[in-house]
Amino acid sequence: MTQTIAGIDFAPVLPLWLLGAAAVLAVLALAPAAWRRARGTIWRAATFALMLLALANPRLVEESRETRPDIALLVVDHSDSTTVGTRTAQIEAARREIEARAGRLPELELRTVEVPEAGNQGTRLFATIERALAEIPRARLAGVIALTDGQAHDIPAASPFDAPFHALMPGRAGETDRRLRVIEAPGFGIVGREVEIRVAVDDLGVPNAQGAARLTIRRDGEAARTESVPIGRDHRIAVPIQRGGPTVVEIDAEARPGEVSTRNNRQVVTINGVRDRLRVLLVSGEPHAGERTWRRLLKADPNVDLVHFTILRPPEKDDLTPLNELALIAFPVRELFQVKLREFDLIVFDRFSNRGILPVAYLRNIADYVRGGGALLMSTGSEFSGPVSLALTPLGQVLPARPSGRQNIVAEGAFRPRVSGLGFRHPVTEGLSGANTEQQAEAQWGRWYRWLRADARSGSTVMEGPDGAPLLVLDRVGEGRVALLLSDHIWLWSRGHDGGGPQQELLRRIAHWLMRETELEEEDLAARIEAGRLTVTRRSLAEGPPPEITVTAPDGTVTRARPEEAGGGRATLSMPATQPGVWQATDGRRTAFAASAATNPLEVADLRADPERLRPLLTGTGGVARFMGDGASPGLPELRRVAPGRDVAGPGWIGLRRNGDHTVTGISALPLLPPWLALALVMGAAVMAWRREGH
């Protein structure tokens, strides 16, 4: 809109200080005449005044202005907390109504910006406002209207702008919300022990909340148990860690009548089970070149407590040498294999033969130890054949292979170990550096020169010698595990002979598979959630298409899909996982759980519509917060334009400031006392003063 504004302006001919000095001199010159009340004093004063006015050069100025409309900012909150109940519909309805009303107000431009979901940073309301204000001249800012539930997490302590800020909030005042807080939760726990999770239940919006709430606790989808928790006080939950890997604990607080939402009544905690320092017993039957291979491997792991004994002199070589000269300590057979046997996580026999050192009863104890959940690793040489073989003792009942009935059980000759067809799918041998790429192909690692001919009767043969002879056999016996290496030449790889090989990696995998390392399970189903996606990984030695995976979301929605082959016995399934809570995946035999925490924990910490966080902006600008009610049609206040300095809100209305900002498009000036007129008036006044004084 174009306006023309007229007014009187002065353009002095002399500098202001000189004009002021002339005025002072005129007053001094008139003072004696005024004191004597001389005739003609008034005309003298008129003459001086006309002279000073002519020097001031008065003008009539006409200014053409282009009025610039004021700008109001409408901020629409689309963060996660605004999706509770009917808030989204209310906010969208209010947005349309305010845009329509603002469109009917003259000289007002409405700009709308949206506050997106900010991940785990809470609601960044003011950051959005700041970005929008950077493009708005402050002289034109009429005000800010925010459609929000008040749960903002970046409000400054003082308002950086002086225009009114108003908040229109869905729902009604006095809402209540119950939330479950995890105060402390361990990330790791020792297998076989309990850990504690500290939680608290808060009733927000309830003055002096008292009473108790019931918690429902589930661990890895097992049957739920309930506990009573006092409101507003810490509560400790004991969780047993029974296996390695992640343990998912889901905790639900019962709903409070009338609360806004139960979304923050649930918490999910993932605790990784780890084993305490592993105790390993290594018994070497005789000194040999590869003995240090095992010792170096086990001593290199800081989590392993190693007990190592080497039989330096077998019984048949008894030459009546006193025992105190044979060893520093006697071999504690009873203590190791009867009293403290089950304290060991792994027993390793390295070229150990049955020469009467271990009585039959102790060998039977070791077999029972394996069946009950223990781990046994045997690396064999020529001692595995003949009458002193451990395969002929009660321990042979848990071994996956026995010496062949043929002659020449101990075979010698150069060969390169190969990964078997089953070994390509087993995590112990899958992907070993230098391995053969196909079952019949030649491996790239160094050669061995001795192996034992044996017949595999159970377990999985993952490595083969010449003519497909079993070389490394892994087996599960009862609750325990057994690994049998039918050669004593793996130490050649550690010396780099013929190019060497992955000796350390292979032995590490064998030992950790025996001790139930989760990542080395050959029959397993695992689930994890990263970046909002659920990934289910199935691993199996069985060939053929993988079975269908059934995924159950936290809200009970069931999805069935077939995973895709990923090689190495693995098949994976990936899908979006946006709901917080526990996701369950099953292939019909095994079940896996994955925890999805709230994507924005700050956002769901308080789900009430509450203006308290916005108080600094409201107080600093004089704005108000109004609730729109619970109905589908929001009750919105009227929009009014107010002059600067006036109230910006009242009953039933909110105000937007009228700034009156403009752009000058043209100026014209007309002198009110041109020189010719000024001269005539000054001369006339001087003549009148002379004539008056002359009479």
Secondary structure, 3 states (H helix, E strand, C coil): CEEEEEEEEECCCCCHHHHHHHHHHHHHHHHHHHHHCCCCHHHHHHHHHHHHHHHHCEEEEEEEEEECCEEEEEEEECCHHHHCCCHHHHHHHHHHHHHHHHHCCCCEEEEEEEECCCCCCCCCHHHHHHHHHCCCCHHHEEEEEEECCCCCCCCCCCCCCCCCEEEEECECCCCEEEEEEEEECCCEEECCCEEEEEEEEEEECCCCCCCEEEEEEEECCCCCEEEEEEECCEEEEEEECCCCEEEEEEEEECCCCCECCCHHHEEEEEEEEECCCEEEEEEECCCCCCHHHHHHHHHCCCCEEEEEEECCCCHHHCCCCCHHHHCCCCCCHHHHHHHCHHHCCEEEEECCCCCCCCCHHHHHHHHHHHHCCCEEEEECCHHHCCCCCHHHCHHHHHCCEEECCCCCCEEEEEECCEECCCCCCCCCCCCCCCCCCCCCCCCCCCCEEEEECEEECCCEEEEECHHHCEEEEEEEECCEEEEEECCCCCHHHHCCHHHCCCHHHHHHHHHHHHCCCHHHCCCEEEEEEECCEEEEEEECCCCCCCCCEEEECCCCCEEEECCEEEECCEEEEEEECCCCEEEEEECCCCEEEEEECCCCCCCCCCCCCCCHHHHHHHHHHCCCEEECECCCCCCCCEEEEECCCCCCEECCEEEEECCCCEEEEEEEEEECCCHHHHHHHHHHHHHHHHHHHHC
